[in-house]
Amino acid sequence: MNFPSNLRYTKDHEWVSLDGNVATIGITDFAQRELGDIVYVDVDTVGKELEAGDVFGTVEAVKTVSDLFLPVKGTITEVNPELSNTPESVNNDPYGTGWMVKMIVDNPADVESLLDATAYEGVVG
């Protein structure tokens, strides 16, 4: 499995890439493999300020629906528009074209407190 070292991770299997105070968030390679074929991503929290750990949407696979948890506090600003037509991009490229949301992070230092690639790899073993 692939866990890029430039990203931060949560125990709930989300990844975060930070550019200034803008974070891009998706689910990890491990998560998409566990879910199987993803058929729908539902995020209706654009414009909302959420706390770390809040549910910001759901991802639906052929056999299950799973909540998506926000890694850090902030405001969701954008949903990946490509996911409405090609939700399978989460399976094919979870760290690239399969990103889910962008947000303004209240405190960018909070991202640094998330798991690094080595620690996340230890979680999923």
N, C-alpha and C positions, 0 to 999 in steps of 0.2 A: 504494500500500500504506500501511497504517496502522502507525505506530510511536509510541505514546503517550510523551510526554516525561517523565511521572512514573515510568516504569519503567526498569529496567536490563536489559541484554541480554548474551548470550554469542555467541561466534563459532559455536557449535553450534546457535544459533537458539532458545534458551530465553529467556524473560523472567522477571523477578523484581520483585515488589512487596513492600516491607518495611514492617511496622507493628510498631515496637518491635524485638523479636527474633524475630518470626514472619514468615516469608516465604511468599508464595504464588507458585507457579511454574507456567508453562505454556509452550506453544510459540508462536512468533511468527506473525503473519499471513503472512509470507514462507514459513515452514516448512509451514504447513498448505496453502498454495497449491501448493508443490512436491510435497507428498505426495499431494494429491488427496483423494478422499472417504475420510474416516477411518471405519473400521468397528469398531475395538476399541482400548482402551487398557488395558495390563496393568502394574500396579504392585504388587509384592509386597514392598516394602521398608518398610512402616509399622513404626515402632518401632526401626528400624536407624539407627545413626550411620554416616554416609557421608562420604567426603572429597570435596572439589571435584573434578569431573571423573569421578566414579564414575557408572556406569549405575544409574539408579533405577527404570527400567521401559522399556517399549517401546510404540510406537504403531503400529498396523497400518492400512494403507490398502488399497485394493482391489488394488494391484499391488506393494506393498512393505511391509516391516517396518523400522522405524527405532528405534535406541536413543535413550533420553532421558538426558541427562547433567546431573548436579547442579551448579548454578553455584557453590555455596559449601558449606563444611563444616557439617554439622549433622545433626539427627535428623528423619526424616520422621514426621510426626504424624497426617496425614490424607490420604486420597485423595478426590477429588471424587466423591461417591456417584452423582451424576447421569450420569457417563460410562458406567456399566454399561448403562443403558437408552438413553441418547442420546449416543453417542460423536461424532455429527455436530455437536454443539454446539462442538467444537474448531474445525470449519470455519466455523460460523456466527458464533461470538462468541469468538475465541481469547483475548481479554483480559478477558472477563467470565465467562459461564456455562461456558466451555470451559477454565477453569483445571484443572490436573491434581493438584497436591499442595500441602500446607502443611507447613512444617517449622520447627523451632526452630533458628535460626542460632547457631553457636558464637561468631562474631565479626561483629556487624552491620556493622562498618566494611568487611568484605570485600565487601559488596554495592556499596559506593561505588566499588570498584576495577573493577567491570564496566563495559561499554560504555554510554554514554548513547545516546539516540535518534539523534542526529546521527552519532555514530561507527558505530553499528550500520547505519544507512542507507548509510554508506560501504562497509561490508563486503558488503552485498547488492547495492549499486550500482544 
